[in-house]
């Protein structure tokens, strides 16, 4: 089974802890960073080159470049503005956490790194 590397960027510490704990129980997922701000996210994306970035709307609003990582957005409610922001940023999914954590975990694990001939992703 191939691992998927993830960076979490969630400004709400309780939600971040919930997602981090849940992902820690899924063998094919490897969290390579957990941050709470856009500058920290940018730095972690450059350093770790994850396959997936799981980002909350508050962090996503100021994020400019995901360095090729697939974007999944997790929030605590379905605000129209947050959904639009996620769509404009190219998100592959929007999830209510922690209610939709099973779907988030499933979808995060379905993103595989590109073949070595296309460049290395992950650690």
Residue pairs with C-beta under 8 A, 6 or more apart in sequence:
1 27
1 28
2 28
2 112
2 113
3 28
3 29
3 30
3 122
4 28
4 29
4 30
4 51
4 52
4 108
4 109
4 110
4 111
4 112
4 113
4 122
5 30
5 31
5 32
5 48
5 49
5 50
5 51
5 52
5 113
5 121
5 122
5 123
6 23
6 29
6 30
6 31
6 32
6 50
6 51
6 52
6 53
6 54
6 108
7 31
7 32
7 33
7 34
7 35
7 41
7 44
7 45
7 48
7 50
7 52
7 53
7 54
7 69
8 16
8 19
8 20
8 23
8 31
8 33
8 34
8 35
8 54
8 55
9 34
9 35
9 36
9 37
9 38
9 40
9 41
9 44
9 53
9 54
9 55
9 56
9 59
9 60
9 63
10 16
10 19
10 34
10 36
10 54
10 55
10 56
10 59
10 74
11 36
11 37
11 56
11 58
11 59
12 56
12 58
12 76
13 36
15 56
15 74
15 76
15 97
15 98
16 34
16 36
18 97
18 98
18 101
19 54
19 74
19 97
19 98
19 101
19 104
20 31
20 34
22 98
22 101
22 105
23 29
23 31
23 105
23 108
24 31
26 105
26 109
28 109
29 105
29 108
29 109
30 122
30 123
32 44
32 48
32 50
32 122
32 123
33 44
33 47
33 48
33 50
35 41
35 43
35 44
35 59
36 59
37 59
38 59
38 60
38 61
38 62
38 63
41 53
41 55
41 59
41 63
42 63
42 64
42 65
44 50
45 53
45 65
45 66
45 67
45 69
46 67
48 123
49 67
49 68
49 69
49 120
49 121
49 122
49 123
50 69
50 121
50 122
51 69
51 70
51 111
51 112
51 113
51 121
51 122
52 69
52 70
52 71
52 72
52 108
52 111
53 66
53 69
53 70
53 71
53 72
54 72
54 73
54 74
54 104
54 108
55 63
55 71
55 72
55 73
55 74
56 73
56 74
56 75
57 73
57 75
57 79
57 81
57 82
57 85
57 86
60 71
60 73
60 85
60 86
60 89
60 91
61 85
63 89
66 89
68 121
69 121
70 92
70 111
71 86
71 89
71 90
71 91
71 92
72 91
72 92
72 93
72 94
72 95
72 104
72 107
72 108
73 82
73 85
73 86
73 89
73 91
73 93
73 94
73 95
74 94
74 95
74 96
74 97
74 104
75 82
75 94
75 95
75 96
75 97
76 96
76 97
77 96
78 94
78 96
82 94
83 94
86 94
92 107
92 111
93 103
93 104
93 107
95 101
95 103
95 104
95 107
97 104
113 120
113 121
113 122
114 121
